[in-house]
Amino acid sequence: MRERIRRNPPLILVYRTIITVVGFLVIALGVLLLAFPGPGWLVIFLGLAILATEYDWSKRLLAYARAKVRAWSDWLGRQSIVVRALVGLVCLALIIGLLYAALWWYGTDWLPDWVPLVDSIPERT
């Protein structure tokens, strides 16, 4: 299908525009998801992969990011259980802090009553 698109110059522009818009929208969604517990980085990598189908700079950036994630995973795998537990606790604290900040920012009116500690989050002024 891509070969058929490449043979038609006006269609190439439309196709690349769609890929560019979709790729950057997916990356923007991933950036928004970074503030919440969830797959923010995974969505950002997906957006880069979409852009990498058409742009060499995105291929290079995606390869660089994959190499850094792989190096981080390898380094963490070589560490003692104490270091891995500390990294896990720091990540958990970061997620809880971001969730707390999001609840403070957006309010807690939409949460059900059974959610614990809702009353301990101060109102935003």
The 8 nearest C-alpha neighbors of each residue, nearest first, counted from 0:
[[1, 3, 2, 4, 5, 6, 14, 7],
 [2, 0, 4, 3, 5, 6, 11, 14],
 [1, 3, 5, 4, 0, 6, 7, 11],
 [2, 4, 0, 6, 1, 5, 7, 10],
 [3, 5, 1, 2, 6, 7, 11, 10],
 [6, 4, 2, 7, 3, 11, 1, 8],
 [7, 5, 3, 4, 8, 2, 11, 10],
 [6, 8, 10, 5, 4, 9, 11, 3],
 [9, 7, 11, 10, 6, 5, 12, 4],
 [10, 8, 11, 12, 7, 13, 14, 4],
 [9, 11, 13, 7, 8, 12, 4, 14],
 [12, 10, 14, 8, 9, 13, 5, 4],
 [11, 13, 15, 10, 14, 9, 16, 8],
 [14, 12, 10, 16, 11, 15, 17, 9],
 [13, 15, 11, 17, 16, 12, 10, 18],
 [16, 14, 18, 12, 17, 13, 19, 11],
 [15, 17, 19, 13, 14, 18, 12, 20],
 [16, 18, 14, 20, 19, 15, 21, 13],
 [17, 19, 15, 21, 16, 20, 22, 14],
 [20, 18, 16, 22, 17, 21, 15, 23],
 [19, 21, 17, 23, 22, 18, 24, 16],
 [20, 22, 24, 18, 19, 23, 17, 25],
 [23, 21, 46, 19, 25, 50, 49, 24],
 [22, 24, 26, 20, 25, 21, 27, 19],
 [25, 23, 27, 21, 26, 22, 20, 28],
 [24, 26, 46, 28, 22, 23, 27, 21],
 [25, 27, 43, 46, 23, 29, 28, 24],
 [28, 26, 24, 30, 29, 25, 23, 31],
 [27, 29, 25, 31, 26, 30, 24, 32],
 [30, 28, 39, 43, 42, 32, 26, 27],
 [29, 31, 27, 33, 32, 28, 26, 39],
 [32, 30, 28, 29, 33, 34, 27, 39],
 [31, 33, 39, 29, 34, 35, 30, 28],
 [34, 32, 39, 30, 35, 31, 29, 40],
 [35, 33, 32, 97, 31, 36, 101, 98],
 [36, 34, 32, 33, 37, 98, 97, 94],
 [37, 35, 94, 34, 38, 33, 98, 32],
 [38, 36, 39, 35, 32, 33, 40, 34],
 [37, 39, 41, 40, 42, 32, 36, 29],
 [40, 38, 29, 32, 33, 42, 41, 37],
 [41, 39, 43, 42, 38, 44, 29, 33],
 [40, 42, 44, 38, 43, 39, 45, 29],
 [41, 43, 29, 45, 39, 40, 44, 38],
 [44, 42, 26, 29, 40, 46, 45, 41],
 [45, 43, 47, 41, 46, 42, 48, 40],
 [46, 44, 42, 48, 43, 47, 41, 49],
 [47, 45, 22, 26, 25, 49, 43, 48],
 [46, 48, 44, 50, 49, 45, 51, 57],
 [47, 49, 51, 45, 46, 50, 44, 52],
 [50, 48, 46, 22, 47, 51, 52, 45],
 [49, 51, 47, 22, 52, 48, 53, 57],
 [52, 50, 58, 57, 48, 54, 53, 49],
 [51, 53, 50, 49, 54, 48, 58, 18],
 [52, 54, 51, 50, 55, 15, 18, 49],
 [55, 53, 51, 57, 56, 50, 52, 58],
 [54, 56, 58, 57, 59, 51, 53, 52],
 [57, 55, 59, 58, 54, 60, 51, 61],
 [56, 58, 51, 60, 55, 59, 54, 61],
 [59, 57, 51, 55, 61, 56, 60, 62],
 [58, 60, 62, 56, 57, 61, 63, 55],
 [61, 59, 57, 63, 62, 58, 64, 56],
 [60, 62, 64, 58, 63, 59, 57, 65],
 [61, 63, 59, 65, 60, 64, 58, 66],
 [62, 64, 60, 66, 61, 65, 59, 67],
 [65, 63, 61, 67, 66, 62, 60, 68],
 [66, 64, 62, 68, 67, 63, 69, 61],
 [65, 67, 69, 63, 64, 68, 70, 62],
 [68, 66, 70, 64, 69, 65, 71, 63],
 [69, 67, 71, 65, 70, 66, 72, 64],
 [68, 70, 66, 72, 67, 71, 65, 73],
 [71, 69, 67, 73, 68, 72, 74, 66],
 [72, 70, 68, 74, 69, 73, 75, 67],
 [73, 71, 69, 75, 70, 74, 76, 68],
 [72, 74, 76, 70, 71, 75, 69, 77],
 [75, 73, 71, 77, 76, 72, 70, 78],
 [74, 76, 72, 78, 77, 73, 71, 83],
 [75, 77, 73, 74, 78, 72, 83, 79],
 [78, 76, 74, 75, 73, 79, 72, 83],
 [79, 77, 75, 76, 82, 83, 80, 74],
 [80, 78, 81, 82, 83, 77, 76, 75],
 [79, 81, 83, 82, 84, 78, 85, 76],
 [82, 80, 84, 79, 83, 85, 78, 86],
 [81, 83, 85, 84, 79, 80, 78, 86],
 [82, 84, 80, 86, 85, 81, 87, 79],
 [83, 85, 87, 81, 82, 86, 80, 88],
 [86, 84, 88, 82, 87, 83, 89, 81],
 [85, 87, 89, 83, 88, 84, 82, 90],
 [88, 86, 84, 90, 85, 89, 91, 83],
 [87, 89, 91, 85, 90, 86, 92, 84],
 [90, 88, 92, 86, 91, 87, 93, 85],
 [91, 89, 93, 87, 88, 92, 86, 94],
 [90, 92, 88, 94, 93, 89, 87, 95],
 [93, 91, 89, 95, 90, 94, 96, 88],
 [94, 92, 90, 96, 91, 95, 97, 89],
 [93, 95, 91, 97, 96, 92, 36, 98],
 [94, 96, 98, 92, 93, 97, 99, 91],
 [97, 95, 99, 93, 94, 98, 92, 100],
 [98, 96, 100, 94, 99, 95, 34, 101],
 [97, 99, 101, 95, 100, 96, 94, 35],
 [98, 100, 96, 102, 97, 101, 95, 103],
 [101, 99, 103, 97, 98, 102, 104, 96],
 [102, 100, 104, 98, 103, 99, 105, 97],
 [103, 101, 99, 106, 105, 104, 100, 107],
 [102, 104, 100, 106, 101, 105, 99, 123],
 [103, 105, 101, 102, 106, 100, 123, 122],
 [106, 104, 102, 103, 101, 107, 123, 100],
 [107, 105, 102, 103, 104, 108, 122, 123],
 [106, 108, 110, 109, 102, 117, 105, 103],
 [109, 107, 110, 106, 111, 105, 117, 112],
 [108, 110, 107, 111, 106, 105, 112, 102],
 [111, 109, 107, 108, 112, 114, 117, 113],
 [112, 110, 113, 114, 109, 108, 107, 117],
 [113, 111, 114, 110, 115, 117, 108, 109],
 [112, 114, 111, 115, 110, 117, 116, 118],
 [115, 113, 112, 111, 117, 116, 110, 118],
 [116, 114, 117, 113, 112, 118, 119, 111],
 [117, 115, 119, 118, 114, 120, 113, 112],
 [118, 116, 119, 115, 120, 114, 107, 112],
 [117, 119, 116, 120, 121, 115, 107, 122],
 [118, 120, 116, 117, 121, 115, 122, 103],
 [121, 119, 118, 117, 103, 122, 116, 102],
 [122, 120, 119, 123, 103, 118, 106, 117],
 [121, 123, 124, 103, 120, 106, 104, 107],
 [124, 122, 103, 121, 104, 106, 105, 120],
 [123, 122, 121, 104, 103, 106, 105, 120]]
